[in-house]
Amino acid sequence: MENQTSNLTTPGEMLSFDKFKDGILHDYYIACLSRETSLLGRREVLTGKAKFGIFGDGKEVAQVAMAKFFKPGDWRSGYYRDQTFMFAIGVGTPQQYFAQLYADPNPDHEPFSVGRQMNSHYTSRNVDAEGNWLNLAEIKNTATDMAPTAAQMPRSFGLAYASKSFREVPELRQFTNLSHNGNEVCFCTIGDASTSEGHFWETVNAAGVAQVPLVIFVWDDGYGISVPREMQTTKGSISAALKGFEKEEGTNGFYISKVKGWDYMGMIEAFEEGISLARETHTPVLFHVDELTQPQGHSTSGSHERYKSTERLEWERERDCLKKMKEWILKNGLTDESTLEKIETDARSNVKEGRDNAWKAYLTPIKEQVEATRNLLNQLVLDVPEKSAELKKLIPDLVTNREPLRKNVLQTLYKAILICGDKAGQVAAYYDELCKENAAIYNSNLLNEGAKSALKVPPVAPVITGESPLINGYEILNHYFDRLFASNPKVLAFGEDLGQIGDVNQGFAGLQKKHGAERISDTGIHELSIMGRGIGLALRGLRPIAEIQYLDYLVYGLQPLTDDVASLQYRTGGQQFCPLIIRSRGHRLEGIWHSGSPMGMIINSLRGIHICVPRNMVQAAGMYNTLLQSNDPGLIVESLNGYRLKERLPENLETMTVPLGVPELLQEGSDITIVSYGSTLRIIQDALNKIAPLGISCDLIDVQTLLPFDIHHRILDSLKKTNRIVFIDEDVPGGAAAFMFNKVMEEQGGYRYLDVAPRTVTAKEHRPGYGSDGDYFSKPNAEEIAAVLIDMMRE
């Protein structure tokens, strides 16, 4: 047995030998249970009962070993091969696994994603039904899985960083329901090939600098689909490649350990040492778990026999972790062959039972719909005899389908409606009923629908009097953030240049010194990890404000926002919340790489995040307050050219709120409705001053938020009055202006009230040239806008 230890005492000798032996046999049972789940799962896909499958076979022994050290309060942030670990910690079952494989939308059957994600995508609740934070310190937590490779890495850094914050920020020690003095560890798993992604390297660097309790398990089975690791990783070894990240005396960095994935006791000893180090000292740890296998290959999409040699396949069979663990148990006399065979038989039987129960539970409500449809069609045959021949043809195709889908029922009903038209009666009513039911199943929870929704925060207008001081916009924000940090201990802010110098526009000037470097901190130039840090802190119940210095840089951190935060409510069925606030600044920036308005990209990639575009800093403060009273994520884009403009300081700065999705009428007129937002509004007001002598009066509407957009259709009310409308925006043609056009013209039915053709005024298709002239000729200017308005009045 290659280098396997025969030491049969448990670490610390805390358990009796019998209890230790029982623990080993239980681990072997869980490993067998998981292996059988993988084997049967692949068959379910290949027989057509499931769409796609990717499995954790070959990693079973390593995962039962790591599960021994996962404690309540810890967080798992892994990927789609962690089923064994979830079985081992008692969170997942084979029946739930198969329910997810079949995409069962019933939360009682599939509690992790209500059928919206493929197999091995787990989640845990972090709030209750009223939106209050649960006692996360007593829960075995899982950050909701996602499939993009290495996408779990940035938020893993944030989940671990939260432990650092809970330990080091005195104001956070009161929240014992969220942490036990920062003792929690984030367990992050990743396949070896995915360590080639930039997400991995940026996260490792950020964690090594910050020193956070992040424990990364790299499952190394030698391949990334068909590509061997020698073509993926320098030196063909992630632990060798990371040698420079290894922590030495007097430095930061990682504790790195390489273990064999079939060496049960060797892994237990290594994992105990490394995880204890992370928990106690917040030293990040990386375990390179080598010599793992893939008994069924990468996924159900193909066979690994196509790219692995005969010698490699034989090597994998010999090092199969279940085979090695069984040999080790027998060699050390822990039990006999018949006992292990019974364990294997019991595991196989239990998985088959779980599969059968999951399939029956999934299919039962669909078959009930099939039966109801058959009865309705049979009745329709009697009610509409002239169409009976056509209707009778529909029934056999539906009722003989052994594995019907919900869509098959709807398709059949709709065919009957087309055949019978107005005479469809109860068939049409049932079709409508099922459409509503399926919309709730498949089209709900893009946004928070609970009590802590940002859309349910009541508006509170700013209180401004003649005594309210007139100060710079950045000073408004500085006063706001000062009061916010004094009143809300859960708020943390971080970003490039945010701490020591108080951000590039001085919104945080002097606040780090006042409120502490642990709460208002600088980061390196790594936007991906800034977003990940914010995501992890938010998942753990804190209120992070993660700054992207300029809006154009959001592209660097876009992936975790679009794949993780924006889809979180949807892919968990409204179970997990991430109240992250992203702060940035944009609009009217000058230069190709600082154009400041990629709004079309943002609104189309971040559906599920509120996109706030305040025109001034009082509005921005109100939007921060609204988001902070909710459990929702939001992006606030401050106007870069507004920091030095004068504004009145409201008396209720810390309590005022701005309703999301509610436009504001800035100027009233009767001829044209103008729709815009942000800094462009000042350009429009300049244009309106130019045409005022011509007697043209306009409704000027600030949408305030792009997501959500005009939820009460106030823009339509204006259009009904003016019968002319123009959408003005500094994004490229087809960007945010087209989005607003679609919302008003199509969704709100605005086309019915037009007397002249609607217009959009946008930036040019290219990015802005450098300098003020580049801005003027690349984006809408006052003269161009004035000409469009005059032209609309002449038409």
C-alpha positions in Angstrom: 0.0 0.0 0.0 1.9 3.1 -1.3 2.9 5.2 1.7 -0.4 4.6 3.6 -0.1 5.0 7.3 -1.2 2.1 9.6 -1.6 4.4 12.5 -5.1 3.5 13.9 -5.3 6.1 16.6 -7.4 9.1 15.8 -5.9 12.6 15.8 -5.5 13.6 19.4 -6.6 10.2 20.6 -10.0 11.6 21.5 -12.1 8.7 20.3 -12.3 5.2 21.5 -11.1 2.5 19.1 -14.6 1.2 18.6 -16.0 4.6 17.9 -13.1 5.3 15.6 -13.7 2.0 13.7 -17.4 2.8 13.4 -16.6 6.2 12.0 -14.4 4.6 9.4 -17.1 2.1 8.3 -19.6 4.9 8.2 -17.3 6.9 5.9 -16.9 3.9 3.7 -20.7 3.6 3.5 -21.0 7.2 2.6 -18.3 6.8 -0.1 -20.1 3.8 -1.5 -23.5 5.6 -1.4 -22.0 8.5 -3.3 -20.3 6.2 -5.9 -23.6 4.3 -6.5 -25.4 7.7 -6.9 -22.9 8.7 -9.6 -23.3 5.3 -11.4 -27.0 5.4 -11.4 -27.1 9.1 -12.2 -25.2 8.6 -15.4 -27.6 5.8 -16.4 -30.6 8.1 -15.8 -29.1 10.6 -18.2 -28.2 8.1 -20.8 -31.7 6.6 -20.7 -33.2 10.0 -21.3 -34.8 10.5 -17.9 -32.5 13.4 -17.1 -30.9 16.0 -19.3 -27.3 16.1 -18.3 -25.1 14.8 -15.5 -21.7 15.5 -13.9 -20.6 13.5 -11.0 -18.2 13.3 -8.0 -17.0 9.7 -8.5 -13.3 9.3 -7.7 -13.4 12.0 -5.0 -15.4 10.1 -2.4 -12.7 9.2 0.1 -11.1 12.7 0.1 -14.5 14.3 0.7 -15.5 12.1 3.6 -12.1 12.9 5.1 -12.6 16.7 4.8 -16.2 16.5 6.0 -14.8 15.4 9.4 -13.6 18.9 10.1 -16.5 21.0 8.8 -18.3 22.6 11.7 -21.5 24.6 12.2 -20.8 28.1 11.2 -18.3 27.1 8.5 -19.1 27.7 4.8 -18.8 25.5 1.8 -18.1 27.2 -1.5 -17.5 24.5 -4.0 -18.5 23.1 -7.3 -20.5 20.4 -8.9 -18.5 17.3 -7.7 -19.1 17.7 -4.0 -22.0 15.3 -3.5 -20.0 13.0 -1.2 -19.2 15.9 1.1 -22.8 17.0 1.3 -23.9 13.4 2.0 -21.2 13.2 4.7 -22.2 16.3 6.6 -25.9 15.2 6.5 -27.2 18.0 4.3 -27.9 16.2 1.1 -29.5 12.8 0.3 -29.5 10.6 -2.8 -33.2 11.1 -3.2 -32.7 14.9 -3.2 -29.8 14.4 -5.6 -32.0 12.5 -8.1 -34.8 15.0 -7.7 -32.4 17.7 -8.8 -31.1 15.6 -11.6 -34.8 15.3 -12.9 -35.3 19.0 -12.4 -38.2 18.5 -9.9 -39.5 22.0 -9.1 -41.1 21.0 -5.9 -39.1 22.5 -3.0 -40.1 19.7 -0.7 -38.4 17.3 -3.1 -35.5 19.4 -4.3 -34.8 22.0 -1.6 -31.6 23.5 -3.1 -32.6 25.1 -6.4 -36.3 24.0 -6.8 -35.3 22.3 -10.1 -33.5 25.3 -11.6 -30.0 24.0 -11.5 -28.4 20.7 -12.5 -27.3 18.0 -10.1 -24.9 18.7 -7.2 -25.8 22.4 -7.0 -26.5 23.0 -3.3 -27.6 25.9 -1.2 -28.5 26.8 2.4 -30.9 29.5 3.6 -29.3 32.5 5.2 -32.6 34.4 6.1 -36.0 33.3 7.4 -39.4 33.8 5.7 -39.5 37.4 7.0 -36.1 38.3 5.7 -34.4 38.2 9.1 -30.9 36.7 9.3 -30.7 33.1 10.7 -28.3 31.9 13.3 -25.6 31.3 10.7 -23.1 30.4 13.4 -25.0 27.2 14.2 -25.7 26.2 10.6 -23.6 24.1 8.1 -23.6 26.8 5.4 -23.3 26.5 1.7 -22.9 29.3 -0.8 -25.2 28.5 -3.7 -23.3 26.5 -6.3 -22.8 27.6 -9.9 -21.3 25.9 -12.9 -18.8 28.3 -14.5 -15.3 27.1 -13.8 -13.6 28.8 -10.9 -16.6 31.1 -10.4 -16.7 30.0 -6.7 -13.2 31.4 -6.0 -13.9 35.2 -5.6 -16.8 34.7 -3.2 -14.8 32.1 -1.3 -12.3 34.8 -0.5 -15.1 37.0 0.7 -16.7 34.3 2.9 -13.3 33.8 4.6 -12.7 37.6 4.8 -15.9 37.8 6.8 -14.3 35.7 9.5 -11.4 38.1 9.6 -13.8 41.0 10.0 -15.8 39.4 12.7 -12.6 38.7 14.7 -10.9 42.1 14.1 -13.7 44.7 14.0 -14.9 45.4 17.6 -18.3 46.6 16.4 -19.1 43.2 14.9 -18.5 41.1 18.0 -22.1 41.7 19.1 -23.5 39.6 16.2 -23.0 36.2 17.7 -25.7 34.8 15.5 -23.4 35.4 12.5 -20.1 34.3 13.9 -18.2 32.9 16.9 -15.3 35.4 17.0 -14.4 34.7 13.4 -13.6 31.0 14.0 -15.4 29.9 10.8 -13.5 28.5 7.9 -14.5 28.6 4.2 -14.1 25.3 2.6 -13.5 25.9 -1.1 -13.2 23.0 -3.6 -12.0 23.2 -7.2 -10.9 20.9 -10.0 -7.2 21.0 -10.9 -7.8 22.1 -14.4 -9.9 25.1 -13.2 -6.9 26.4 -11.3 -5.8 27.7 -14.8 -8.5 30.3 -14.6 -7.6 33.9 -13.6 -10.2 33.7 -10.9 -8.1 31.2 -9.0 -4.9 33.1 -9.2 -6.4 36.5 -8.2 -8.2 34.8 -5.3 -5.1 33.0 -4.1 -3.1 36.3 -4.2 -5.8 38.3 -2.4 -6.2 35.6 0.3 -2.5 35.3 0.8 -2.2 39.1 1.3 -5.2 39.4 3.6 -4.6 36.2 5.6 -8.0 34.8 5.9 -9.3 31.3 6.9 -9.8 30.0 3.4 -9.1 26.3 2.9 -8.8 25.3 -0.8 -9.1 21.7 -1.8 -7.8 21.1 -5.3 -9.1 17.8 -6.7 -6.4 16.6 -9.2 -7.4 13.7 -11.4 -4.9 14.5 -14.0 -7.2 16.0 -16.7 -9.4 18.9 -17.6 -11.9 17.0 -19.8 -9.4 15.7 -22.4 -6.5 17.9 -21.7 -3.8 16.5 -19.3 -2.5 18.7 -16.5 0.9 19.1 -18.1 -0.8 21.3 -20.7 -2.8 23.1 -18.0 -0.3 24.0 -15.2 3.3 25.1 -15.0 5.5 22.2 -13.8 2.4 19.9 -14.2 1.6 20.5 -10.5 -0.4 23.3 -8.9 1.4 22.9 -5.5 4.7 23.2 -7.3 3.6 26.2 -9.3 2.4 27.9 -6.1 5.7 27.4 -4.2 6.3 31.1 -4.2 3.0 31.6 -2.3 4.1 29.4 0.5 4.1 31.1 3.9 7.5 31.4 5.6 8.5 32.9 8.9 7.8 36.7 8.9 5.8 36.6 5.7 2.2 36.2 4.6 1.1 33.5 2.2 -0.4 30.0 2.2 0.2 26.8 4.1 0.4 24.2 1.2 0.1 20.5 1.6 0.1 17.7 -1.1 -1.8 14.5 -0.3 -2.9 11.4 -2.1 -6.6 11.2 -2.7 -6.9 7.5 -1.8 -4.9 7.8 1.4 -7.7 8.0 3.9 -5.7 8.4 7.2 -3.0 10.5 5.5 -5.6 13.0 4.4 -7.3 13.0 7.8 -4.0 13.9 9.5 -3.1 16.5 7.0 -6.6 18.1 6.9 -6.7 18.3 10.7 -3.4 20.1 10.9 -4.2 22.6 8.0 -7.8 23.3 8.9 -6.9 23.9 12.6 -4.2 26.3 11.5 -6.7 28.2 9.3 -9.3 28.3 12.1 -7.0 29.4 14.8 -4.5 31.8 13.0 -6.4 32.7 9.8 -3.6 31.4 7.7 -5.0 30.4 4.3 -4.4 26.8 3.3 -4.3 24.9 0.0 -4.5 21.1 -0.2 -3.3 19.6 -3.5 -5.3 16.3 -3.5 -3.4 14.3 -6.1 -3.8 10.8 -7.6 -7.6 11.0 -7.9 -9.5 9.2 -10.6 -12.6 9.7 -12.8 -14.2 6.3 -13.1 -16.9 7.6 -15.5 -14.9 10.4 -17.1 -15.7 14.1 -17.1 -19.5 14.0 -17.6 -22.3 12.3 -19.6 -21.3 14.3 -22.6 -18.6 11.8 -23.6 -16.3 8.9 -22.7 -12.8 9.3 -21.3 -11.8 6.2 -23.1 -11.4 8.5 -26.2 -8.5 10.3 -24.8 -6.9 8.2 -22.0 -4.4 5.5 -22.8 -5.0 1.9 -21.8 -2.2 2.2 -19.3 -3.8 5.3 -17.7 -7.1 3.6 -17.4 -5.5 0.6 -15.7 -3.7 3.0 -13.4 -7.0 4.6 -12.4 -8.6 1.3 -11.8 -5.8 0.3 -9.4 -5.9 3.7 -7.5 -9.7 3.9 -7.3 -10.1 5.4 -3.8 -12.9 3.0 -2.9 -10.7 0.0 -3.8 -7.8 1.5 -1.8 -9.9 2.2 1.2 -11.4 -1.2 1.2 -8.0 -2.8 1.0 -6.7 -0.6 3.9 -9.7 -1.5 6.1 -9.2 -5.2 5.5 -5.4 -5.1 5.9 -5.7 -3.4 9.3 -8.3 -5.8 10.5 -11.0 -3.2 11.1 -13.7 -5.6 9.8 -14.1 -8.5 7.5 -15.0 -8.8 3.8 -18.6 -9.9 4.4 -19.3 -6.8 6.5 -17.9 -4.5 3.7 -20.0 -6.4 1.1 -23.1 -5.7 3.2 -22.2 -2.0 3.4 -21.8 -1.9 -0.3 -25.1 -3.8 -0.8 -27.0 -1.5 1.6 -25.6 1.6 -0.1 -26.6 0.3 -3.5 -30.1 -0.6 -2.3 -30.6 2.8 -0.6 -29.5 4.7 -3.7 -31.9 2.7 -5.9 -34.7 3.4 -3.4 -33.9 7.1 -3.4 -33.8 7.2 -7.2 -37.2 5.4 -7.5 -38.8 7.6 -4.9 -37.5 10.8 -6.5 -38.7 9.7 -10.0 -42.1 8.8 -8.7 -42.4 12.1 -6.8 -41.3 14.0 -9.9 -43.7 12.3 -12.3 -46.8 12.1 -10.1 -48.0 15.7 -10.6 -47.3 15.6 -14.3 -49.3 12.4 -14.7 -52.1 14.1 -12.8 -52.1 16.9 -15.4 -52.0 14.3 -18.2 -55.1 12.6 -16.7 -56.9 15.9 -16.3 -56.1 16.8 -19.8 -57.3 13.4 -21.1 -60.6 13.9 -19.3 -61.1 17.4 -20.6 -60.3 16.3 -24.2 -62.7 13.4 -24.0 -65.4 15.8 -22.8 -64.5 18.2 -25.6 -64.9 15.4 -28.1 -68.6 15.2 -27.0 -69.1 18.9 -26.8 -67.7 19.7 -30.3 -68.5 16.6 -32.3 -67.6 18.2 -35.6 -64.0 18.3 -34.4 -64.0 14.9 -32.7 -61.7 13.2 -35.3 -59.0 15.8 -34.8 -59.3 15.9 -31.1 -59.1 12.1 -30.7 -55.7 12.1 -32.4 -54.3 14.2 -29.7 -55.0 11.9 -26.8 -52.9 8.8 -27.5 -49.7 10.8 -28.1 -50.0 12.3 -24.6 -51.3 9.4 -22.5 -48.8 6.8 -24.0 -45.8 9.0 -23.2 -44.2 7.2 -20.3 -42.0 10.2 -19.3 -44.2 13.2 -20.1 -43.1 16.8 -19.4 -45.2 19.7 -18.4 -44.6 21.3 -21.8 -46.2 18.2 -23.4 -49.4 18.8 -21.5 -49.5 22.5 -22.5 -48.7 21.7 -26.2 -51.5 19.2 -26.3 -54.0 21.6 -24.7 -53.0 24.4 -27.1 -53.5 22.2 -30.1 -57.0 21.5 -28.9 -57.6 25.2 -28.5 -56.5 25.9 -32.0 -58.8 23.2 -33.3 -61.9 24.3 -31.4 -61.3 28.1 -31.0 -64.0 29.8 -28.9 -65.6 26.4 -28.2 -62.5 25.1 -26.2 -64.1 26.2 -22.9 -62.7 24.3 -20.0 -59.7 23.2 -22.0 -58.7 26.9 -22.5 -59.3 27.6 -18.9 -57.1 24.7 -17.8 -54.4 25.9 -20.2 -54.5 29.3 -18.7 -54.4 27.8 -15.2 -51.3 25.7 -16.0 -49.6 28.7 -17.7 -49.9 30.7 -14.5 -48.8 27.7 -12.4 -45.7 27.1 -14.6 -44.8 30.8 -14.6 -44.6 30.7 -10.8 -42.5 27.6 -11.1 -40.0 28.7 -13.8 -40.3 32.5 -14.0 -40.4 33.7 -10.4 -37.8 35.1 -8.0 -35.7 37.2 -10.3 -35.8 39.7 -7.5 -36.5 39.4 -3.8 -40.3 38.9 -3.4 -40.3 38.9 0.4 -40.8 41.4 3.2 -37.2 42.8 2.8 -37.6 43.7 -0.8 -36.1 47.1 -1.8 -39.3 47.7 -3.7 -41.2 47.7 -0.4 -39.1 50.3 1.3 -41.4 53.4 1.7 -40.1 56.7 0.2 -39.0 59.4 2.5 -38.4 62.8 0.8 -35.3 64.8 1.7 -36.1 67.6 4.2 -34.5 70.8 2.9 -35.1 74.2 4.3 -33.8 77.7 3.8 -31.3 77.0 6.5 -29.9 73.8 4.8 -26.3 74.5 3.8 -25.2 74.6 0.2 -22.1 72.4 -0.2 -20.3 70.3 -2.8 -21.7 67.0 -3.8 -18.8 65.0 -2.5 -19.4 66.7 0.9 -23.0 65.5 0.9 -21.7 61.9 0.5 -19.0 62.4 3.1 -21.6 63.6 5.7 -23.8 60.7 4.7 -21.1 57.9 5.0 -19.9 59.4 8.3 -23.4 59.1 9.8 -24.0 55.7 8.2 -20.8 54.2 9.7 -21.7 55.7 13.1 -25.2 54.2 13.1 -24.8 50.9 11.3 -22.0 48.6 12.6 -22.6 46.0 9.9 -21.5 48.4 7.1 -18.0 47.9 5.7 -16.5 49.7 2.7 -13.5 48.9 0.6 -12.0 49.6 -2.8 -9.0 51.0 -4.6 -7.8 54.3 -2.9 -10.9 54.3 -0.7 -9.3 54.2 2.7 -6.2 56.3 3.3 -7.0 59.1 0.8 -10.8 58.8 1.2 -11.5 57.8 -2.4 -10.5 59.6 -5.6 -13.4 62.1 -5.2 -13.2 62.4 -1.4 -16.5 60.9 -0.5 -14.7 59.0 2.3 -12.2 61.7 3.2 -11.1 61.4 6.8 -13.5 58.5 7.5 -11.0 55.7 7.8 -9.2 57.5 10.6 -12.5 58.1 12.3 -14.2 54.7 11.9 -11.2 52.3 11.6 -9.1 50.7 8.8 -10.9 47.4 9.3 -14.2 49.0 8.3 -13.0 51.4 5.6 -10.1 49.9 3.8 -8.0 50.0 0.7 -7.6 47.1 -1.7 -5.2 46.1 -4.4 -6.1 46.5 -8.0 -8.2 43.4 -8.3 -11.8 44.2 -9.1 -12.7 40.5 -9.3 -11.7 39.9 -5.7 -13.3 43.2 -4.6 -16.6 41.8 -5.9 -15.9 38.4 -4.3 -15.1 40.0 -1.0 -18.3 41.9 -1.1 -20.3 38.8 -2.1 -18.9 36.7 0.8 -19.5 39.5 3.4 -23.0 40.0 2.2 -23.9 36.2 2.3 -22.7 36.2 5.9 -25.1 39.0 7.0 -22.9 42.1 6.8 -23.6 45.1 4.6 -20.6 45.7 2.3 -20.1 48.6 0.0 -17.7 47.4 -2.6 -16.2 50.2 -4.7 -15.3 49.9 -8.4 -13.3 53.1 -8.9 -14.7 53.9 -12.3 -17.7 52.2 -14.0 -15.6 51.0 -17.0 -13.6 48.8 -14.6 -16.7 46.9 -13.7 -15.9 44.6 -16.6 -13.1 43.1 -14.5 -15.5 42.2 -11.8 -18.6 41.5 -13.9 -18.5 37.7 -14.0 -19.3 37.1 -10.3 -22.0 39.7 -10.4 -23.8 38.3 -13.5 -23.3 34.6 -12.7 -23.6 34.7 -8.9 -25.3 37.8 -7.5 -27.8 38.6 -10.3 -29.0 35.0 -10.6 -28.9 34.1 -6.8 -32.6 34.7 -6.1 -33.7 32.9 -9.2 -31.5 29.8 -8.8 -32.3 29.3 -5.1 -36.0 30.0 -5.5 -35.7 33.0 -3.2 -33.8 31.1 -0.4 -30.4 32.8 -0.2 -29.7 36.6 -0.2 -26.7 38.7 -1.0 -27.3 42.3 -0.1 -24.2 43.6 -1.8 -23.9 47.3 -2.7 -21.5 48.1 -5.6 -20.5 51.7 -5.6 -19.0 53.3 -8.7 -18.9 56.5 -10.7 -19.5 57.2 -14.4 -21.2 59.3 -17.1 -19.5 61.8 -19.3 -16.1 60.4 -18.8 -13.5 61.2 -21.5 -11.5 58.6 -23.4 -11.9 55.2 -25.0 -11.3 53.3 -21.7 -13.1 55.8 -19.6 -16.4 56.3 -21.5 -18.4 55.8 -18.3 -21.6 54.6 -19.8 -21.7 50.9 -20.7 -25.2 50.7 -19.5 -26.6 48.4 -22.1 -24.0 45.8 -21.1 -24.8 46.3 -17.4 -28.6 46.2 -17.6 -28.6 43.1 -19.8 -26.0 41.2 -17.8 -27.2 42.1 -14.3 -31.0 41.4 -14.3 -31.6 40.6 -10.7 -29.5 43.5 -9.4 -31.0 47.0 -8.9 -29.3 49.5 -11.2 -29.4 53.0 -9.7 -28.3 56.0 -11.7 -28.7 59.1 -9.4 -28.3 62.5 -11.0 -26.8 64.0 -7.8 -25.4 63.0 -4.5 -28.5 63.7 -2.4 -30.3 61.2 -4.6 -27.4 58.7 -4.3 -27.6 58.9 -0.5 -31.3 58.2 -0.6 -30.7 55.1 -2.8 -28.0 53.8 -0.4 -30.6 54.1 2.4 -33.2 52.3 0.4 -30.9 49.4 -0.4 -29.6 49.2 3.2 -33.1 48.7 4.5 -33.6 45.7 2.2 -31.9 42.4 1.5 -31.3 43.2 -2.1 -28.1 43.8 -4.1 -27.7 47.1 -6.0 -25.3 49.0 -8.2 -25.2 52.8 -7.6 -23.5 54.8 -10.4 -22.6 58.2 -9.0 -22.1 61.1 -11.5 -18.4 61.8 -11.8 -19.0 65.4 -12.8 -21.3 66.0 -9.9 -18.9 65.9 -7.0 -18.1 69.6 -7.2 -21.6 70.8 -7.9 -23.4 72.5 -5.1 -26.4 70.8 -3.4 -28.4 71.4 -0.3 -27.6 69.2 2.7 -30.9 67.5 3.8 -31.7 67.5 7.5 -32.8 63.8 7.3 -29.8 62.6 5.3 -29.6 59.3 7.2 -33.3 58.4 6.9 -34.4 59.8 3.5 -35.1 57.1 0.9 -35.6 57.1 -2.9 -38.2 54.6 -4.2 -36.7 52.3 -6.8 -38.4 52.1 -10.2 -40.2 55.4 -9.8 -39.2 58.2 -12.2 -39.2 61.8 -11.1 -40.6 64.7 -13.2 -38.0 67.4 -13.1 -39.6 69.9 -15.4 -43.2 70.1 -16.6 -44.2 70.9 -20.2 -46.8 70.1 -22.8 -45.0 69.4 -26.1 -42.5 66.6 -25.7 -41.7 63.9 -23.1 -37.9 63.6 -22.6 -36.7 60.5 -20.8 -33.1 60.3 -19.5 -31.0 59.9 -16.3 -27.7 60.8 -14.6 -25.3 63.4 -15.9 -27.1 63.6 -19.3 -30.0 65.5 -17.6 -27.8 68.5 -17.2 -26.9 68.5 -20.9 -30.7 68.3 -21.6 -31.5 71.2 -19.4 -28.9 73.2 -21.3 -30.6 72.3 -24.5 -34.0 73.2 -23.1 -32.7 76.7 -22.1 -31.6 77.1 -25.7 -35.0 76.3 -27.2 -37.1 78.0 -24.6 -37.4 81.3 -26.6 -39.1 79.2 -29.4 -41.9 78.4 -27.0 -41.2 74.6 -26.8 -42.0 73.2 -23.4 -41.1 69.6 -22.3 -41.7 67.1 -19.6 -38.2 66.2 -18.4 -38.2 62.8 -16.7 -35.4 61.3 -14.6 -35.9 57.5 -14.6 -33.7 57.3 -11.4 -33.2 53.6 -11.8 -32.8 51.5 -14.9 -33.6 48.2 -13.0 -36.4 48.3 -12.0 -37.8 50.7 -14.7 -40.9 52.9 -14.2 -43.0 50.3 -12.4 -46.0 52.6 -12.2 -45.9 53.7 -15.9 -45.5 57.3 -15.1 -43.7 58.0 -18.3 -46.8 56.7 -20.2 -48.9 59.3 -18.3 -46.6 62.0 -19.7 -46.7 60.6 -23.2 -50.5 60.6 -23.2 -50.3 64.4 -22.6 -47.5 65.3 -25.1 -47.9 62.6 -27.8 -44.2 63.0 -28.5 -41.3 61.2 -26.8 -37.5 61.1 -27.0 -35.1 58.9 -25.1 -31.7 60.4 -24.5 -28.7 58.5 -23.3 -24.9 58.5 -23.6 -24.6 54.7 -24.1 -24.1 53.4 -27.6 -27.0 53.1 -30.0 -29.1 50.1 -29.1 -28.0 50.3 -25.5 -29.9 51.8 -22.6 -31.9 54.1 -24.9 -33.2 51.1 -26.7 -34.0 49.4 -23.4 -36.0 52.4 -22.3 -37.7 52.6 -25.7 -38.8 49.0 -25.4 -40.1 49.5 -21.9 -42.3 52.5 -22.8 -43.3 51.8 -26.4 -43.9 48.1 -26.2 -44.4 47.0 -22.6 -46.4 50.1 -21.7 -48.1 50.4 -25.0 -46.9 53.9 -25.6 -47.1 53.6 -29.4 -50.8 54.2 -29.2 -50.3 57.8 -28.1 -47.8 59.0 -30.7 -48.4 61.8 -33.1 -44.8 61.8 -34.4 -42.2 59.2 -34.7 -40.4 58.5 -31.3 -36.7 59.3 -31.2 -33.6 58.1 -29.4 -30.5 60.3 -29.0 -27.4 58.4 -28.0 -23.7 58.4 -28.2 -21.9 57.3 -31.4 -21.2 53.6 -32.0 -17.5 54.1 -31.3 -16.1 55.0 -27.9 -15.4 58.6 -27.0 -12.2 60.2 -28.1 -9.9 61.6 -25.5 -10.4 65.2 -24.1 -13.4 67.4 -23.9 -13.9 67.6 -27.6 -13.8 63.8 -27.8 -16.7 63.8 -25.2 -18.6 66.5 -27.1 -18.5 64.9 -30.5 -18.9 61.3 -29.3 -21.8 61.7 -26.9 -25.1 63.7 -27.1 -24.4 67.5 -26.7 -26.9 70.3 -26.0 -26.9 71.5 -29.6 -27.7 68.1 -31.0 -30.5 67.5 -28.5 -32.0 71.0 -29.2 -32.0 70.2 -33.0 -33.8 66.9 -32.4 -36.5 68.6 -30.2 -37.0 71.4 -32.8 -37.3 68.8 -35.6 -39.9 66.8 -33.6 -42.1 70.0 -33.3 -41.8 70.6 -37.0 -42.9 67.1 -38.0 
